[in-house]
Amino acid sequence: MVTTRFLGWPTLDSLSLLISHKLCIGIANPEQPMATSSSYVLFLKSPRSPPSLTTPLSHNQSWFQSRMIRRTKPISTVLSVIKAQTNLRKEDTVIVGAGIAGLATALSLHRLGLRSLVLEQADSLRTGGTSLTLFKNGWRVLDAIGVGNDLRRQFLEIQGMVVKSDDGTEMRSFKFKDEDESQEVRAVERRILLETLANQLPQDAVQFSSKLANIERSENGEILLELENGTRLYAKVVIGCDGIRSPIAKWMGFSEPRYVGHCAFRGLGFYPEGQPYEPKVNYIYGRGLRAGYVPVSPTKVYWFICFNRPSPGLFCICYALAYSRDTSKMLKLKILIKRI
């Protein structure tokens, strides 16, 4: 259920967002203080001009109040209509998944003046994870959506790369600026990137606890999204940013993901007194494996180990499930642990 602001019984001036031919949501001036509510406040839509009334309006009586006085249906009938429509909404653009791709897409549209709604199945941002190393094209994108400078201040600029064999022999070493003067490389912590993107969006742009249950095309060409909580959304545009086992991709006919033959372990090392490494990407290559580490900030270092494996194996599966915040996956993990 989405948190919205309750305005009390509105006049026509406060009914500003039409949802369908029968319903609307009251939106007040954001400058004015108001209480919050955990459900939508829905009202019957008023016509553009009032019809003739047998009883004249008093001087201070609003048009909305006059409709309440002159109702032709019992209150119980009106309330049942409102209740039936509460979980039916329309959106121009819906983005499924509030990861890096989903939030970056929503923020890009927001910068262009286009509203979108992001649906996230978790109850909050999935801020777990380590970091990702971004080169100049990535920073151009972050600059274009207005968050580049905020992130630059928090992460070290990486000067170059060193590649070594597993016995410590240096195979290659170079500086990024020598290869390309315009190059810019920084490792960005995933949690901070997600929070920075989310903080730039309108307060109601991301809807949590919204797992997709079904998707289909309606008769009028719009996409109907049905959520597990009972909400039904009609959207003109749906953008899938929902991960490796994407319901959107499956609905569009994409093939199932396939195991590529290697596993990886990743982490962030924390040095309270300051990390000791030079600002370089460090790679170590061996037979069937590679490892590396990259300084992220003055106190954090990203590290990884990637190795070939014919199948993921039980340990890798448990690691991946433990890393997830999906409750259904956590249940599978508990079952696996009991079997060991």
Buried (B, 14 or more C-beta within 10 A) or exposed (E): BBEBBBBEEBEEEBBEEEBEEBBBBBBBEEEEEEEEEEEBBBBBBBEEEEEEEEEEEEEEEBBBBBBEEEEEEEEEEBEEEBEEBBBBBBBBBBBBBBBBBBBBBBBBBBEEEEEBBBBBBBEEBBBEBBBBBBBEEBBEBBEEBBBBEEBBEBBBEBBBBBBBEEEEEEEEEEEBBEEEEEBBBBBBBBBBBBBBBBEBBEEEBBBBBBBBEEBEEEEEEBBBBBBEEEBBBBBEBBBBBBBEEBBBBEBEEEEEEEEEEBBEEBEBBEBEEEBEEEBBBBBBEEEEBBBBBBBBBEBBBBBBBBBEBEEBEEEBBBBEBEEBBBEEEEEBBEEEEEEE
